[in-house]
Amino acid sequence: MTVERKVDESFGSSLTGEWLEGASPEKEKRLADLRQRLGLSRKRADHIWYQLIQRTAAALIEAERFSASTSVMLVHSFSQDNARFEDYWAFVELFGKSVEPDTVTFIGRKNGIVLYTEWVLGEPEFLAA
């Protein structure tokens, strides 16, 4: 399982297409490997935040490492108005799925591992001051 914790900030510093601008061959290969693991084409992923792709692929990588049959990428949002949910929704839509906050979504089976994702809303009193 990987967890991405958010309040109101974006999912990183760049969209995947921007992240690749002027990229080295190693950086291009890294993203190609992540996309392949998730079954995504470059063109379809260019408008998605790189961090969502990386965190989701990391959940699969860790499941493989521990011989787990299931993996989860969880976004734990502390934004009471679900700021950035639309970015998460666009990412999940790449897999032909729709999402709602606080609902587990089955993404599919990737390299023999079942992949789920979820957006959960955290209670604001648990934010560090």
Summary of the structure (lengths in Angstrom):
residues: 129
radius of gyration: 14.6
end to end distance: 26.6
largest distance: 44.4
contacts: 365
relative contact order: 0.20
helix: 39%
strand: 23%
